[in-house]
Amino acid sequence: MAIRQIYGTIGHGSEIISGEGFSCEKLQSGVYMVRFEKPFSKLPSAVCTVFQPPWNNNGISIKIFDITLDSFTCITSKVDHPVDSGFTFIVTGEE
């Protein structure tokens, strides 16, 4: 069983700041889909964090609401509505 990790940093407009082996698309305000170039063989695990300057966080959070063998979708939001935000992520799973 070989384990693989994909990690990256995404800007608030869905541009890739760092990382490789994936693409990112902004589906709507605050909703991002990260697609893996090579799917995992079993459902992977993912962790995301908000990526903003410390003076610009303003209570933004991130939630992964869908994960498959070849992608995950997350939303960055304030308490009551989605907002665009950068984020970092790590996905770990079996090759």
C-alpha positions in Angstrom: 0.0 0.0 0.0 1.7 3.2 -1.2 0.6 6.5 0.4 0.5 9.7 -1.7 0.1 13.3 -0.5 -1.1 16.3 -2.6 -0.7 19.7 -1.0 -1.1 23.3 -2.2 -1.9 26.9 -1.6 -4.8 28.5 -3.5 -5.4 32.2 -3.9 -8.9 33.7 -3.5 -9.4 33.7 -7.3 -8.5 30.0 -7.5 -5.0 30.6 -8.8 -2.4 28.0 -7.7 0.3 29.7 -5.5 2.1 26.5 -4.6 1.9 22.8 -5.1 1.5 20.5 -8.1 -0.5 17.5 -9.2 -3.9 19.2 -9.1 -6.0 22.0 -10.6 -8.4 24.4 -9.0 -11.6 25.9 -10.2 -13.8 28.5 -8.5 -17.4 27.3 -9.0 -19.0 30.4 -7.5 -18.2 32.9 -4.7 -16.3 31.1 -2.0 -16.8 27.6 -3.6 -13.7 25.8 -5.0 -13.2 22.4 -6.6 -9.7 20.9 -6.4 -9.2 18.1 -9.0 -6.3 15.6 -8.7 -4.3 14.8 -11.8 -4.3 11.2 -10.8 -7.2 9.7 -8.8 -6.6 7.9 -5.5 -7.5 4.2 -5.3 -9.5 4.6 -2.1 -11.2 7.7 -0.7 -8.5 10.1 0.6 -8.6 12.4 3.6 -8.2 16.1 3.3 -7.5 19.1 5.6 -7.9 22.8 4.6 -7.1 26.0 6.4 -7.9 29.6 5.4 -5.0 31.5 3.8 -5.3 35.2 4.4 -3.0 38.0 5.8 -3.5 38.1 9.6 -5.2 41.5 9.4 -7.7 40.3 6.8 -9.2 37.1 8.2 -12.4 38.8 9.4 -13.9 35.5 10.7 -13.6 33.5 7.5 -13.8 29.7 7.9 -13.5 26.8 5.5 -15.4 23.6 5.1 -14.9 20.6 2.9 -18.4 19.4 1.8 -17.5 16.8 -0.9 -14.6 14.5 -1.5 -14.2 11.8 -4.2 -11.3 9.7 -5.6 -10.4 12.6 -7.9 -11.4 15.8 -6.3 -12.7 17.7 -3.2 -15.0 20.7 -3.0 -14.8 23.3 -0.2 -16.4 26.5 0.7 -14.9 29.6 2.4 -17.4 31.7 4.3 -18.4 34.1 7.0 -21.1 33.1 9.4 -24.0 33.7 7.0 -22.6 33.8 3.5 -19.8 32.5 1.2 -16.8 34.8 0.6 -13.8 34.3 -1.6 -10.6 33.4 0.3 -7.3 31.8 -0.2 -6.7 28.4 1.4 -4.1 25.7 1.9 -4.8 22.0 1.8 -3.2 18.5 2.3 -4.8 15.4 0.8 -3.5 12.0 1.9 -4.6 8.6 0.6 -3.6 5.3 -1.1 -2.2 5.5 -4.6 
